[in-house]
Amino acid sequence: MKYITTAVIVLLTTTCFVGCGGGSTVQPPPPPSISISPSSVNVAPGGSQQFGASMSGNSNPTVTWKVNGVPGGDSKDGTISSIGLYVAPLSAANVVITAVLQSNANISGDASVNVLAPHRIAVRSTATLAEFYDVTTGDSVVPRGNNYIRLATQNLPGGGTTFYHSTFNVGTYDASVTETALASMQSSRYNTVRVWLNGCCENGIGDPAGGLSTAYLANVTDFLQRAKNHGIFVIFSTDWVPSLGGYTNSYADCTQFGGYNTLNLCAGGVQANTNFFHDLAQGLVNQGAELDAVLAYELRNEYFYEADQSPLNWTSGTATTADGETYDMSDPAAQQQMMDNGLVYFTDQIRAAILAVDPTALVTVGFFPPHGPNPFLLGDPRIVTVYPAMANSTADFVDLHGYPVVWNLSMAQLVQNFGFMGYQQQKPVMMGEYGGFTSAYTLASDAAGGLEDWQIQSCAYNFDGWLLWTWDTNEQSELWNALSQGGVINQALAPAMRPNPCSY
């Protein structure tokens, strides 16, 4: 008998991933993953950040967003919407944002968020007056300090030079001199310093390539860190938008306006200011700056209009300003209404832009006295009326400047010109500049006594803070500074020597 054997041949097919001969290699597909943009970011307290998720083969995957593992987040670490919009808490935090693929919970991606500390100084109303206070301790705060100023001859972008603020200029910012000054202020128990941002010149805050200079902002950030280390809060002030960076492009449609009226009344000028301050706040956030050391953003060192520039020098016709209103230039009352409304609109628009980035910030505007009712700067085309416009604005406080003797106004006359009495329940009033001119005081010791008297007199009108012009600016020889002639002015004004600014 024959037996027939059937051989069953099994063909095994093997996919070769790594060199099996034949000279070809087939790589396995990468495992799916999600990436989040941005992957790491600083956010102001209460600020927002839009996140996006992408996955290989699916640029817009459907994901569930989490904050520190909590879907949608919570009040402690911040919340995030279904489309990835994160809103930070009102306190410092380090959080992880996670996007989880809804079709496969094993696939996710992370991003890190550093929520900066909130501003420590805020404003509140009491039974009698508005005041500054420390949100951490709840204690009232009276800002006392100095204007810290460096001046130098600098190049203008269009040619020529000017002598102007150079404190944070790229290439000349001096961290060691800054450290010494702030340490000395701390030893005198000052708590506030006011500084200038330079927009006029090369190596200033404007970047020729567009926007703001990150190197300049790095110097500002360094200053903030040092100020915080010495328990000092910082007010940023400026005179105009940067000449560099593209901000003045908004002026193209401002043909009806001249001089400072362009910045204050033209829609393009207000937009330029709005863009600048938005970018300033965002730039400090991006740098991870110590926001809790910032007392306030000051929108203008001294806000004014120019009577000899259009449209204020017109005697007929109409002008349509940034607020969309049209005013009759033949009517002095209409001109005044235009200026009052312009101040409020300017302040409100820019403050809103700052708070969109940095929601816990304070915002102020500075002023020199109006021309009347007590005669002051007669014939000077720079004009402004502070109240009641500032009371109707969203500014958190008002910075009024006053210099004894040389301005030929008594304290009572100064207050009358500003017209702020009765409005301090709504906003504190600070004297952000006061100082002693050498033409008014022969010796620094004379200035010390005069400035001490001036400060005490102002207490009767409820000024809530004083900043001397200046701490140590020897570049400005027409004024005595705090350290002149052995520091006699500092000895008269320092909280370490006079804890109560309203008494000798």
C-alpha positions as CSV (number, residue, x, y, z in Angstrom):
1,M,0.0,0.0,0.0
2,K,1.3,3.4,-0.9
3,Y,0.9,6.2,1.5
4,I,0.5,9.7,0.0
5,T,1.8,12.5,2.2
6,T,0.5,15.9,1.7
7,A,3.0,18.6,2.6
8,V,1.4,21.8,3.7
9,I,3.7,24.7,3.2
10,V,3.0,27.7,5.4
11,L,4.3,30.9,4.1
12,L,5.2,33.3,6.9
13,T,5.3,36.9,5.8
14,T,7.4,39.1,8.0
15,T,7.6,42.8,7.7
16,C,11.2,43.8,8.1
17,F,11.6,47.1,10.0
18,V,15.4,47.0,10.6
19,G,18.0,45.7,8.2
20,C,17.0,42.3,7.1
21,G,19.2,42.4,4.0
22,G,18.3,43.8,0.7
23,G,19.6,47.3,1.6
24,S,16.2,48.9,2.5
25,T,14.8,50.0,5.9
26,V,11.2,50.7,6.7
27,Q,10.7,52.9,9.8
28,P,7.7,52.3,12.0
29,P,5.3,55.3,12.1
30,P,5.8,57.5,15.1
31,P,3.3,57.2,17.9
32,P,0.6,59.9,17.7
33,S,1.2,62.9,19.9
34,I,-0.3,66.3,20.6
35,S,1.7,69.5,20.8
36,I,0.5,72.7,22.4
37,S,1.3,76.2,21.3
38,P,2.7,78.2,23.1
39,S,4.6,75.5,25.0
40,S,5.7,77.9,27.8
41,V,4.4,81.3,28.6
42,N,4.2,84.0,31.3
43,V,0.7,85.4,32.0
44,A,-0.3,88.4,34.2
45,P,-2.6,87.6,37.1
46,G,-6.2,87.7,35.8
47,G,-4.8,87.8,32.2
48,S,-5.7,85.4,29.4
49,Q,-3.7,83.3,26.9
50,Q,-5.0,81.5,23.8
51,F,-3.6,77.9,23.4
52,G,-3.8,75.8,20.3
53,A,-3.4,72.0,19.9
54,S,-2.0,70.1,16.9
55,M,-1.4,66.5,16.1
56,S,0.5,64.8,13.3
57,G,-2.0,63.9,10.6
58,N,-4.7,66.0,12.3
59,S,-3.8,69.7,12.6
60,N,-7.0,70.5,14.6
61,P,-7.8,67.5,16.8
62,T,-10.8,67.5,19.1
63,V,-9.4,67.8,22.6
64,T,-10.4,68.3,26.2
65,W,-8.5,71.0,27.9
66,K,-7.3,70.7,31.5
67,V,-5.5,72.9,34.0
68,N,-3.3,71.0,36.5
69,G,-5.4,67.9,35.6
70,V,-8.8,69.5,36.1
71,P,-11.0,69.6,33.0
72,G,-11.8,73.2,32.4
73,G,-9.7,74.3,35.4
74,D,-10.9,76.0,38.6
75,S,-10.6,79.3,40.4
76,K,-7.4,78.3,42.2
77,D,-5.2,77.7,39.1
78,G,-7.3,79.3,36.4
79,T,-9.9,78.2,33.9
80,I,-9.7,77.2,30.3
81,S,-12.5,77.1,27.7
82,S,-13.3,74.4,25.2
83,I,-11.4,76.3,22.5
84,G,-8.2,76.7,24.7
85,L,-8.6,80.2,26.1
86,Y,-6.9,80.2,29.5
87,V,-7.8,82.8,32.1
88,A,-5.3,83.1,34.9
89,P,-6.2,83.4,38.6
90,L,-5.6,86.6,40.5
91,S,-2.6,85.1,42.3
92,A,0.8,83.8,41.4
93,A,0.9,80.2,40.2
94,N,2.7,77.7,38.1
95,V,0.3,75.5,36.2
96,V,0.3,72.8,33.5
97,I,-2.1,73.1,30.6
98,T,-3.0,69.7,29.1
99,A,-4.8,68.9,25.9
100,V,-6.2,65.3,25.9
101,L,-7.4,63.7,22.6
102,Q,-11.1,63.0,23.1
103,S,-11.0,59.9,20.9
104,N,-8.0,58.4,22.8
105,A,-7.4,59.6,26.3
106,N,-3.9,58.1,26.2
107,I,-2.8,60.8,23.8
108,S,-2.1,64.2,25.3
109,G,0.3,67.2,25.3
110,D,1.3,69.7,27.9
111,A,2.3,73.4,28.2
112,S,3.6,75.3,31.2
113,V,2.2,78.6,32.4
114,N,3.9,81.0,34.9
115,V,1.2,83.3,36.4
116,L,3.0,86.4,37.6
117,A,2.4,87.9,41.0
118,P,-0.4,90.5,41.0
119,H,0.4,94.2,41.7
120,R,0.6,94.7,45.5
121,I,-0.6,98.3,45.5
122,A,-4.3,99.0,44.8
123,V,-6.8,101.9,45.5
124,R,-9.8,101.8,47.8
125,S,-12.4,104.2,49.1
126,T,-12.7,104.8,52.9
127,A,-15.4,106.7,54.8
128,T,-13.6,110.0,53.9
129,L,-11.0,109.6,51.1
130,A,-9.7,107.2,48.6
131,E,-6.3,105.8,49.5
132,F,-3.5,103.4,48.4
133,Y,-3.3,100.1,50.2
134,D,-1.2,96.9,50.1
135,V,-3.5,94.1,49.0
136,T,-1.2,91.5,50.8
137,T,-1.4,93.1,54.2
138,G,-4.5,95.3,53.9
139,D,-2.6,98.2,55.3
140,S,-2.9,101.7,53.9
141,V,0.2,102.9,52.0
142,V,1.5,106.5,51.5
143,P,3.9,106.6,48.5
144,R,7.0,108.5,49.5
145,G,10.1,108.6,47.4
146,N,12.0,110.1,44.5
147,N,12.2,110.5,40.8
148,Y,15.2,108.4,39.7
149,I,16.6,110.1,36.6
150,R,19.6,109.7,34.3
151,L,20.1,112.2,31.5
152,A,22.4,112.1,28.5
153,T,22.9,113.6,25.1
154,Q,21.4,111.1,22.6
155,N,20.9,110.7,18.8
156,L,17.5,111.3,17.3
157,P,16.4,108.8,14.7
158,G,16.1,111.5,12.0
159,G,19.4,113.2,12.8
160,G,20.5,115.6,15.4
161,T,20.8,115.1,19.2
162,T,18.8,115.9,22.3
163,F,19.5,115.9,26.1
164,Y,17.0,113.5,27.5
165,H,16.2,110.6,29.8
166,S,18.6,107.7,29.4
167,T,18.0,105.5,32.5
168,F,17.3,102.3,30.7
169,N,19.0,102.9,27.4
170,V,20.5,99.9,25.7
171,G,24.3,100.0,26.2
172,T,24.3,102.6,29.0
173,Y,21.9,101.2,31.7
174,D,24.1,100.9,34.8
175,A,22.8,98.1,37.1
176,S,25.5,98.7,39.7
177,V,24.6,102.4,40.0
178,T,20.9,101.5,40.1
179,E,21.6,99.0,42.9
180,T,23.4,101.5,45.0
181,A,20.7,104.1,44.6
182,L,17.8,101.7,45.4
183,A,19.7,100.4,48.5
184,S,20.2,103.9,49.7
185,M,16.6,104.8,49.2
186,Q,15.6,101.7,51.1
187,S,17.9,102.7,54.0
188,S,16.0,106.0,54.1
189,R,12.7,104.0,54.1
190,Y,11.3,105.3,50.9
191,N,8.8,103.0,49.2
192,T,8.3,104.5,45.7
193,V,10.4,105.6,42.8
194,R,9.3,107.2,39.5
195,V,11.3,106.5,36.3
196,W,11.2,107.6,32.7
197,L,10.8,105.4,29.5
198,N,12.7,106.9,26.6
199,G,10.8,106.9,23.3
200,C,12.6,109.8,21.6
201,C,15.9,108.4,20.7
202,E,18.1,105.6,19.4
203,N,18.8,102.8,21.9
204,G,15.5,103.7,23.6
205,I,12.4,101.6,24.0
206,G,11.3,101.6,20.4
207,D,12.7,98.9,18.1
208,P,13.6,100.0,14.6
209,A,12.5,96.6,13.4
210,G,9.0,97.2,14.9
211,G,7.5,97.2,18.3
212,L,9.5,97.5,21.5
213,S,13.1,96.7,22.1
214,T,13.5,93.5,24.1
215,A,16.9,94.6,25.3
216,Y,15.5,97.8,26.7
217,L,12.7,95.9,28.3
218,A,15.3,93.6,29.8
219,N,16.9,96.6,31.5
220,V,13.5,97.7,32.8
221,T,12.9,94.2,34.1
222,D,16.2,94.2,35.9
223,F,15.3,97.5,37.5
224,L,12.0,96.1,38.7
225,Q,13.7,93.1,40.3
226,R,16.1,95.3,42.1
227,A,13.4,97.6,43.3
228,K,11.4,94.7,44.6
229,N,14.4,93.4,46.5
230,H,14.6,96.8,48.3
231,G,10.9,97.1,49.0
232,I,10.3,99.9,46.5
233,F,7.4,100.3,44.1
234,V,7.9,101.7,40.6
235,I,5.9,104.2,38.6
236,F,6.7,104.3,34.8
237,S,6.2,107.6,33.1
238,T,6.8,108.9,29.6
239,D,6.3,112.0,27.4
240,W,5.2,110.5,24.1
241,V,5.0,107.3,22.1
242,P,8.3,105.9,20.7
243,S,9.6,107.5,17.5
244,L,10.8,104.0,16.5
245,G,8.8,100.8,16.3
246,G,6.1,101.8,13.9
247,Y,3.8,103.5,16.4
248,T,3.7,106.9,14.6
249,N,2.3,105.2,11.5
250,S,-1.1,105.7,13.0
251,Y,-0.7,109.5,12.5
252,A,-1.3,109.2,8.8
253,D,-4.9,110.5,9.1
254,C,-4.2,113.2,11.6
255,T,-3.9,116.1,9.2
256,Q,-6.5,118.2,11.2
257,F,-4.2,118.1,14.3
258,G,-0.8,119.5,15.2
259,G,1.8,119.0,17.9
260,Y,0.6,117.3,21.1
261,N,-3.0,117.7,19.9
262,T,-2.2,114.9,17.5
263,L,-1.3,112.5,20.3
264,N,-4.3,113.6,22.5
265,L,-7.2,114.3,20.1
266,C,-6.6,112.5,16.8
267,A,-7.9,108.9,16.6
268,G,-4.5,107.9,15.2
269,G,-2.7,109.5,18.0
270,V,-4.8,107.8,20.7
271,Q,-4.4,104.5,18.8
272,A,-0.6,105.0,18.8
273,N,-0.6,105.5,22.6
274,T,-3.0,102.6,23.1
275,N,-0.7,100.3,21.0
276,F,2.4,101.4,22.9
277,F,1.0,100.9,26.4
278,H,-0.5,97.5,25.4
279,D,2.9,96.4,24.1
280,L,4.7,97.8,27.2
281,A,2.4,95.7,29.5
282,Q,2.7,92.7,27.3
283,G,6.5,93.1,27.0
284,L,6.9,93.2,30.7
285,V,4.7,90.1,31.1
286,N,6.7,88.3,28.4
287,Q,9.9,89.2,30.2
288,G,8.5,87.6,33.4
289,A,8.9,91.0,35.1
290,E,8.0,91.6,38.8
291,L,4.6,93.1,38.2
292,D,4.0,93.2,42.0
293,A,6.8,95.9,42.1
294,V,4.9,98.2,39.7
295,L,2.8,100.8,41.4
296,A,1.4,102.3,38.2
297,Y,1.7,103.0,34.5
298,E,1.6,106.8,34.0
299,L,0.1,107.6,30.6
300,R,1.8,111.0,30.4
301,N,4.3,112.8,32.6
302,E,2.4,116.0,32.1
303,Y,-0.7,116.0,29.9
304,F,-1.5,119.2,28.0
305,Y,-2.9,120.6,24.7
306,E,-1.2,123.2,22.6
307,A,-3.3,126.3,22.0
308,D,-1.1,127.4,19.1
309,Q,-1.6,124.2,17.2
310,S,-4.6,123.0,15.1
311,P,-7.4,122.7,15.7
312,L,-7.2,124.8,18.9
313,N,-5.8,127.8,16.9
314,W,-8.8,127.8,14.6
315,T,-11.5,130.5,14.9
316,S,-14.0,128.7,12.7
317,G,-14.8,125.3,11.3
318,T,-15.3,122.0,13.1
319,A,-13.0,119.2,14.3
320,T,-13.9,115.6,14.8
321,T,-11.8,113.9,17.5
322,A,-10.9,110.4,18.6
323,D,-14.1,110.0,20.6
324,G,-16.1,110.5,17.3
325,E,-17.6,113.8,18.4
326,T,-17.5,116.9,16.3
327,Y,-16.8,120.3,17.9
328,D,-17.3,123.9,16.7
329,M,-13.9,125.7,16.8
330,S,-15.5,129.1,16.8
331,D,-17.0,128.4,20.3
332,P,-14.6,128.6,23.3
333,A,-17.0,126.4,25.3
334,A,-17.0,123.8,22.6
335,Q,-13.2,123.9,22.5
336,Q,-13.1,123.3,26.3
337,Q,-15.6,120.5,26.0
338,M,-13.4,118.9,23.3
339,M,-10.3,119.1,25.6
340,D,-12.2,117.7,28.6
341,N,-13.7,114.9,26.6
342,G,-10.4,114.2,24.9
343,L,-8.6,113.8,28.3
344,V,-11.2,111.3,29.5
345,Y,-11.3,109.3,26.2
346,F,-7.5,109.2,26.0
347,T,-7.2,107.9,29.6
348,D,-10.0,105.4,29.3
349,Q,-8.9,103.9,26.0
350,I,-5.3,103.4,27.1
351,R,-6.1,102.1,30.5
352,A,-8.4,99.5,29.0
353,A,-5.6,98.4,26.7
354,I,-3.2,98.0,29.7
355,L,-5.8,96.1,31.8
356,A,-6.5,93.7,28.9
357,V,-3.0,92.4,29.4
358,D,-2.3,93.3,33.1
359,P,-5.7,93.3,34.9
360,T,-4.5,94.2,38.4
361,A,-2.5,97.3,37.2
362,L,-3.0,100.9,38.4
363,V,-3.0,103.7,35.8
364,T,-2.5,107.4,36.3
365,V,-1.9,110.7,34.4
366,G,0.4,113.6,35.5
367,F,-0.2,117.3,35.2
368,F,1.3,120.7,35.8
369,P,-1.1,123.4,37.1
370,P,-3.7,125.1,34.8
371,H,-3.1,128.7,33.9
372,G,-5.8,130.0,36.2
373,P,-7.7,131.2,38.1
374,N,-4.4,132.2,39.8
375,P,-2.0,133.4,36.9
376,F,0.5,130.7,36.0
377,L,2.6,130.3,32.8
378,L,0.7,133.1,31.2
379,G,1.5,133.2,27.5
380,D,2.6,129.5,27.4
381,P,0.6,127.7,24.7
382,R,0.5,124.5,26.8
383,I,-2.9,124.4,28.3
384,V,-5.0,121.9,30.3
385,T,-7.9,121.8,32.8
386,V,-7.6,118.8,35.1
387,Y,-10.9,118.7,36.9
388,P,-13.7,117.6,36.7
389,A,-12.5,115.6,33.7
390,M,-10.1,113.4,35.6
391,A,-12.8,112.6,38.2
392,N,-14.9,111.3,35.3
393,S,-12.2,109.1,33.9
394,T,-11.2,105.6,34.8
395,A,-7.8,106.6,36.0
396,D,-7.0,105.0,39.4
397,F,-5.3,108.1,40.8
398,V,-4.1,111.5,39.7
399,D,-0.5,112.9,39.8
400,L,-0.4,116.6,40.3
401,H,3.0,118.4,40.2
402,G,3.9,121.4,42.4
403,Y,7.2,123.4,42.9
404,P,7.4,126.0,45.6
405,V,8.7,129.6,45.0
406,V,9.7,129.3,41.4
407,W,6.2,128.7,40.2
408,N,4.9,131.8,42.1
409,L,1.9,129.9,43.5
410,S,1.2,129.3,47.1
411,M,-0.1,125.9,48.1
412,A,-3.6,127.2,48.4
413,Q,-3.3,128.8,44.9
414,L,-1.9,125.6,43.4
415,V,-4.8,123.6,44.8
416,Q,-7.3,126.1,43.5
417,N,-5.8,126.0,40.0
418,F,-5.9,122.2,39.9
419,G,-9.5,122.2,41.2
420,F,-9.4,118.8,42.8
421,M,-10.9,119.5,46.2
422,G,-14.0,117.4,46.8
423,Y,-13.0,114.7,44.4
424,Q,-10.5,112.7,46.5
425,Q,-13.2,110.4,47.7
426,Q,-13.0,108.9,44.2
427,K,-9.3,108.8,43.5
428,P,-6.2,109.6,45.6
429,V,-4.1,112.6,44.5
430,M,-0.3,112.3,44.6
431,M,2.4,114.9,44.2
432,G,4.6,113.0,41.8
433,E,7.0,115.9,41.4
434,Y,8.1,118.6,43.8
435,G,11.6,120.0,44.2
436,G,13.9,122.9,44.9
437,F,15.3,125.0,42.1
438,T,18.7,126.6,42.7
439,S,17.2,129.9,41.6
440,A,14.7,129.7,44.4
441,Y,17.1,128.4,47.1
442,T,20.7,129.6,47.5
443,L,21.7,126.5,49.4
444,A,20.5,122.9,49.5
445,S,19.8,123.4,53.2
446,D,17.4,126.3,52.3
447,A,15.7,124.0,49.8
448,A,15.4,121.3,52.5
449,G,13.5,123.6,54.8
450,G,11.3,124.9,52.0
451,L,10.4,121.4,50.7
452,E,9.6,120.2,54.2
453,D,7.2,123.1,54.7
454,W,5.7,122.5,51.2
455,Q,5.0,118.9,51.9
456,I,3.4,119.7,55.3
457,Q,1.2,122.4,53.8
458,S,0.0,119.9,51.1
459,C,-1.3,117.6,53.8
460,A,-4.0,120.1,54.6
461,Y,-5.4,119.4,51.1
462,N,-5.1,115.6,51.4
463,F,-2.3,114.9,49.0
464,D,-1.5,111.2,49.4
465,G,2.1,110.7,48.4
466,W,5.2,112.8,47.4
467,L,8.0,112.1,45.0
468,L,11.0,114.4,45.1
469,W,12.6,115.7,41.9
470,T,15.2,114.1,42.0
471,W,17.2,111.5,43.9
472,D,20.7,112.2,42.6
473,T,20.6,113.8,39.1
474,N,23.7,115.9,39.0
475,E,23.2,116.2,35.3
476,Q,20.4,118.7,36.0
477,S,22.3,121.5,37.8
478,E,19.4,123.9,38.0
479,L,17.8,121.8,40.8
480,W,19.0,120.6,44.1
481,N,18.6,116.8,44.5
482,A,18.2,114.6,47.6
483,L,21.9,114.0,48.0
484,S,23.1,117.6,47.3
485,Q,25.5,119.1,49.8
486,G,25.7,116.1,52.0
487,G,22.1,114.9,51.6
488,V,20.4,117.6,53.6
489,I,17.2,117.4,51.5
490,N,17.1,113.7,52.0
491,Q,17.5,114.2,55.8
492,A,14.5,116.5,55.8
493,L,12.2,114.4,53.7
494,A,13.2,110.7,54.4
495,P,10.6,108.6,56.2
496,A,13.5,107.3,58.4
497,M,13.9,110.9,59.7
498,R,10.3,112.0,59.5
499,P,7.9,109.0,59.7
500,N,4.9,111.4,59.6
501,P,5.2,113.5,56.4
502,C,2.6,115.9,57.8
503,S,4.6,117.1,60.8
504,Y,8.1,118.4,61.6
